[in-house]
Amino acid sequence: MKLVIQRVGEASVEVEEKTIAKIGNGMLILVGFGKDDDEDVVKKTAQKVLKLRIFPDDHRDINRSVEDVGGEILAVSQFTLLADTSGGNRPSFIQAAEPELAQKLFNVFVQELQKSGIEVKTGEFGTHMKVYLINDGPVTIIYE
């Protein structure tokens, strides 16, 4: 499982020129699943994301979580995070989970995040999306 977590002032997802999800202050999370990932890994990762301290406190130190600041989350499934470019110029996605497994794990990830009471919105699994964001900081974390 690989995530790209970005602290955002706002973010949105468009499908066929129509905005399907939009958040304000919070996190945009691009999520890729490997073929060996399982629900236990996904649930633990979701809990880690919720506690990740990447928001500033009153002293401008990065010391608060998305829960602490009352932020929102926009989660977007992105299998290309599992790309292997070591063999040439065309990426291989052999380590990425098959779509059926990836969708199941993505749903588990979102449900686990929602248990916290945080507003969680998503892109549309398996479709061509345009993702817009205003990265705040910029703060970008890669989590594996």
SELUM-478374 format. One record per residue: residue in one letter; y, z, x of N, C-alpha, C in turn. Coordinates in steps of 0.1 Angstrom, whole numbers, plus 5000, padded with zeros to 4 digits. Atoms other than C-alpha are relative to their C-alpha. Example, Ala and Ser with C-alpha at 12.3 -4.5 7.8 and 13.67 -1.06 7.14 Angstrom:
residues 2
A498850005009495550785123501250005009S498950004991498950715137501150084992
end
This chain:
residues 144
M498850005009500050005000501250005009K498850014993503449915013501249994991L498849995008506849994999501249975008V498750014994510349885007500950074990I499249925009512650154992501449995004Q498650024997516350084990500850094991R499149925008518950334979501149914995V499150095006521150144955501150064991G499049965010524350174935499749944987E500550065012522849934911499049895004A501050104997519949684909499649944986S500550065012518649434884499049895003V501050104999515849184878500249904990E499850115010516248844862498749915000V501150095001513448624849500549894991E499550115007514348274837501450014995E498549985002518048354840500350104989K499749895009517748654817499750135007T500249874994518149014829499050084992I501049935008515049204820500050155004A499949864997515849534838501250025009K498849974992518849704853500150155001I499849864998519550044868501450025007G498949964992522550224882499650075013N500349924988522450484910498550035001G501449964999518950524923499349925011M500850074990516150334941499549874994L500750125003514949984941498850005009I501349994992511249984952499249884998L500950114999509449674962498650055004V501449944998505649754960499049905002G501150094998502749574975498750085002F501249934999499149674972498949925008G501150064992496249614996498750014992K501350015007492749534986499250135000D500749884999491549874997500750124994D499349895006494150084978499350044987D500649945012493050314950501050094993E499149925008494550534923500550125007D499649884993494550844945501249975009V499050044990496650674972501349974992V498850045008499050534945500750124995K499449885006499550874928500750085011K499449924989500251054962501249935005T498850084995502650774972501150024990A498949985010504550804939500650145001Q499449864999504951184944500850005013K499250014987506151114980501449944997V498850085003508750864967501050094992L499249925008510051114941500750115008K499449894992510651384968500749955013L499450054988511951144995501550025000R498649965000515351275005500949905007I499250104994517550975010501449994994F498750005007520651064989500850115006P499149904993523651255003500250124991D499649875006524451614995501550015000D498649985000527951754992500649995014H499550014986528251745030499849865006R500350144997527251375031498749995009D501350014993523951465048499049944990I501050065009520951275035499050114998N500849885002519251565019499650024986R500449995014518651494982499149894996S500950105005515951314963500549934988V499650075012516251074934499950094988E500049905010515251364912501250095000D498949914998517951584926501349944995V498850075004520651324919500049944986G500150055013519451224885500049845000G500050144999518950864897498949934992E500950085006516950584883499149925010I500850074991514150374897499749864994L500450145004513549994895498949965009A501250034992510049914907499649854997V500450145001509049554914498849975009S501350034993505549444924500349875009Q499750114991505649214954498849995011F501250014991502349104970500449955014T499750064987504148924998500350115011L499949894990504749265015498850025009L501249994993501149245026499749885009A500250124992501748915045499650035014D500449994986500048875079500549875006T499450124994502048635101499549995015S500550004986500048695133499349885004G500850124997498048375130500749875000G499350135000500748115128501250014991N498850005008503648015107499950014985R500349985014502048025073499450144998P500649875002501548385061498750004993S501249975007498148505051500150124991F500049895009497748725021498650064997I501449965002494048805026499950154998Q500049855002494849185027500650054987A499349965013496749184994498950024990A500949985012494949314963500049884991E500150115010493749064938500950044988P499149975011496149034908499650114990E500449905010494049234884500050145005L499949874994493749534908501450045002A498649974997497349514918500850044987Q499349975013498549514882499650144995K500549875004496349814874500750115009L499449904991497650004905501650014998F498650005003501249904897500350094988N499849925012500950054862499850145003V500249864996499550374877501250055007F498849964992502450394901501250034991V498849995009505050344874499850124991Q500349895008503350594851500150145007E499949884992503150854879501550035002L498549984999506950804885500650054987Q499549975013507650834848499750154996K500349865003505951174846501150105004S498949914995508951324865501150004990G498950005009511251234836501149915004I499050104995513150984857499949874992E500050135007514150654840499449905011V500650104991511850394856499949864992K500150135006512250024849499349915010T500850094992510249734862500449854999G499950145001510249374870498849954991E501050055008507749144853498849955009F501150034990504349134871499649864999G500650144999503148794883501049894997T499150115003506348604875501049985011H499050034990509048444896501350084995M498949925004511948694896501149985010K498849994992515448714910500450155000V499749864999516249064923501450025006Y498649984995519849174927500250155003L499749864997521049494943501250025008I498949954991523949674959499450115007N500649904991522349864988501150105003D499049904998524150194991499750075014G500249944987524550305027500349915012P501350035006522750085035498950095004V501249914997519650295033498849924995T501250075002516350105035498850075007I501249944994512950275041498849924998I501350075001509650105048498950115000Y501049905001506750315037498649944999E501450055000503050245044499150114998
end
